Amino acid sequence: MLKKYFKKIILAVLLFSLAINFCLAQNASAGVNADLRTQLNNAGRPSWGSGDVTTGANSLSGIMATGIKAFLGLLGIIFLVLIIYAGFLWMTAQGDEEKVTKAKDTITRAVIGLVIIILAYSITYFVFSNLPGSAGAGTGATGTSGENLTPLKPN
């Protein structure tokens, strides 16, 4: 009986470990990006400035954006697993039309899901980059004393 569910158990453990690893990597990179952004924004500022610079990465919108990006990344991993599964079904169908049809339907649904994921990501990126007070806002992020934190572009 254990042999019957062995593949499903291994797949579930593998997917769970990938999801945990992906979420931890997203969380770690968000902290590094926030520190790097703060250092770049403070570079070349006069020492008499406020020194307390807040960026969008530590705000509520930044945290929500990171969580949504991690979730959409997990959905991308699920898409990849579905495509591999459907390809495996198709290759092992051995001429059985029912299995081939099931594989084609799985691929079609996975591609539709990928399109929805890409649209959701682009909408999320647009919304969170244009929120007031976020580091990527169109008006420019400001620190606590009101100075502009948008990095200067070289001439």
Backbone torsions as a table, in degrees:
resi	resn	phi	psi	omega
1	MET	NA	-39.1	178.4
2	LEU	-64.9	-33.6	179.7
3	LYS	-64.4	-31.5	-179.4
4	LYS	-65.7	-37.8	-176.4
5	TYR	-101.9	5.5	-175.1
6	PHE	-60.9	-46.1	-179.0
7	LYS	-63.6	-40.0	-179.7
8	LYS	-67.6	-38.2	178.6
9	ILE	-66.0	-44.9	179.6
10	ILE	-63.1	-42.9	178.6
11	LEU	-63.1	-41.7	179.6
12	ALA	-64.8	-42.7	178.7
13	VAL	-65.3	-41.1	179.0
14	LEU	-63.6	-45.8	178.9
15	LEU	-64.5	-39.6	179.0
16	PHE	-64.6	-43.0	-179.8
17	SER	-67.6	-37.1	176.0
18	LEU	-64.0	-41.4	-179.9
19	ALA	-64.3	-44.6	178.9
20	ILE	-63.7	-44.1	179.8
21	ASN	-62.9	-41.9	179.5
22	PHE	-64.2	-43.8	-179.4
23	CYS	-65.0	-39.8	178.4
24	LEU	-67.1	-38.7	178.8
25	ALA	-66.4	-39.6	178.1
26	GLN	-63.4	-42.7	-178.6
27	ASN	-65.3	-42.3	-179.3
28	ALA	-67.3	-41.6	-178.5
29	SER	-69.4	-29.3	178.2
30	ALA	-65.1	-40.2	178.4
31	GLY	-66.2	-40.9	179.4
32	VAL	-66.6	-42.2	179.1
33	ASN	-63.2	-39.7	-180.0
34	ALA	-65.9	-42.7	178.8
35	ASP	-65.0	-43.1	179.3
36	LEU	-64.2	-42.2	179.2
37	ARG	-62.4	-42.5	179.5
38	THR	-63.9	-43.2	179.7
39	GLN	-65.4	-41.2	179.0
40	LEU	-67.1	-37.0	179.5
41	ASN	-71.2	-30.1	-179.8
42	ASN	-84.7	-14.0	-177.9
43	ALA	-64.9	129.2	176.8
44	GLY	80.9	4.2	178.0
45	ARG	-83.4	148.7	177.1
46	PRO	-65.1	147.2	-176.9
47	SER	-70.1	-16.9	179.6
48	TRP	-80.9	-1.4	179.0
49	GLY	-68.2	176.2	-172.8
50	SER	-67.4	-32.0	179.3
51	GLY	78.7	-21.6	179.1
52	ASP	-95.4	94.7	-175.8
53	VAL	-107.3	128.0	177.6
54	THR	-111.7	135.1	177.1
55	THR	-113.4	171.7	-177.6
56	GLY	-69.7	-16.1	-175.7
57	ALA	-66.9	-29.4	-178.4
58	ASN	-98.1	0.5	179.1
59	SER	-84.6	171.9	179.9
60	LEU	-62.0	-41.5	179.3
61	SER	-65.9	-36.3	178.0
62	GLY	-66.6	-40.6	178.1
63	ILE	-66.3	-42.4	178.6
64	MET	-64.5	-40.8	179.6
65	ALA	-63.0	-41.3	178.2
66	THR	-64.5	-41.3	178.3
67	GLY	-64.8	-41.5	179.2
68	ILE	-67.1	-40.3	177.7
69	LYS	-63.2	-40.0	178.2
70	ALA	-64.7	-41.3	179.2
71	PHE	-65.0	-43.1	179.1
72	LEU	-67.8	-32.9	174.2
73	GLY	-64.7	-39.2	176.3
74	LEU	-63.5	-38.7	176.1
75	LEU	-64.6	-34.0	175.3
76	GLY	-64.6	-38.6	176.1
77	ILE	-64.5	-40.8	177.6
78	ILE	-62.7	-38.9	176.5
79	PHE	-59.2	-45.7	-179.7
80	LEU	-61.3	-42.5	178.9
81	VAL	-63.8	-41.0	178.5
82	LEU	-63.9	-40.8	178.5
83	ILE	-64.5	-42.8	178.0
84	ILE	-64.1	-42.7	178.5
85	TYR	-61.5	-45.6	-179.9
86	ALA	-65.4	-39.2	176.7
87	GLY	-63.6	-39.5	176.9
88	PHE	-63.9	-42.7	177.6
89	LEU	-60.8	-44.0	-177.3
90	TRP	-66.1	-43.0	-177.8
91	MET	-69.3	-27.7	-179.2
92	THR	-99.7	10.0	-178.3
93	ALA	-68.9	-31.5	179.0
94	GLN	54.3	43.5	176.0
95	GLY	86.3	-2.3	179.1
96	ASP	-75.9	111.7	-175.4
97	GLU	-62.0	-31.9	-179.8
98	GLU	-65.1	-42.0	178.7
99	LYS	-69.7	-37.8	178.9
100	VAL	-64.9	-42.6	178.3
101	THR	-62.9	-40.5	178.2
102	LYS	-63.3	-40.9	179.6
103	ALA	-65.7	-43.3	178.8
104	LYS	-63.3	-41.6	178.3
105	ASP	-64.0	-39.2	179.3
106	THR	-64.9	-42.6	179.0
107	ILE	-64.6	-42.7	179.6
108	THR	-61.4	-46.3	-179.7
109	ARG	-66.6	-35.9	178.6
110	ALA	-66.4	-40.3	179.1
111	VAL	-67.3	-40.4	175.8
112	ILE	-61.1	-41.9	177.0
113	GLY	-62.4	-39.3	178.4
114	LEU	-64.0	-41.0	177.5
115	VAL	-61.2	-42.7	178.3
116	ILE	-64.0	-39.7	178.8
117	ILE	-63.5	-44.1	-179.9
118	ILE	-64.3	-42.0	177.4
119	LEU	-64.2	-41.8	178.7
120	ALA	-63.8	-39.8	178.7
121	TYR	-65.0	-43.7	-178.5
122	SER	-66.9	-38.2	177.2
123	ILE	-65.8	-43.8	178.7
124	THR	-61.1	-44.4	179.6
125	TYR	-61.8	-44.2	-179.5
126	PHE	-62.8	-46.1	-176.7
127	VAL	-66.0	-49.0	-175.3
128	PHE	-74.8	-22.5	176.4
129	SER	-79.6	-16.8	-179.8
130	ASN	-107.6	8.0	176.4
131	LEU	-71.6	142.0	176.4
132	PRO	-65.7	137.1	177.7
133	GLY	89.9	-5.9	177.3
134	SER	-87.2	157.5	-175.6
135	ALA	-66.2	-26.2	-178.6
136	GLY	-99.3	14.2	-176.6
137	ALA	-64.6	150.3	-177.7
138	GLY	-65.7	-25.6	-179.2
139	THR	-83.3	-9.6	-178.6
140	GLY	92.8	136.9	179.8
141	ALA	-78.5	148.8	178.9
142	THR	-127.1	152.1	176.7
143	GLY	-83.9	-169.3	-176.9
144	THR	-70.6	-26.0	-179.9
145	SER	-95.2	4.9	174.6
146	GLY	93.6	-0.1	-179.5
147	GLU	-74.1	151.7	-178.1
148	ASN	-76.0	128.6	-178.5
149	LEU	-101.8	4.9	178.1
150	THR	-69.7	124.9	-177.3
151	PRO	-62.1	145.4	178.1
152	LEU	-75.6	140.4	177.9
153	LYS	-92.6	138.1	178.5
154	PRO	-68.0	150.1	-178.1
155	ASN	-75.4	NA	NA
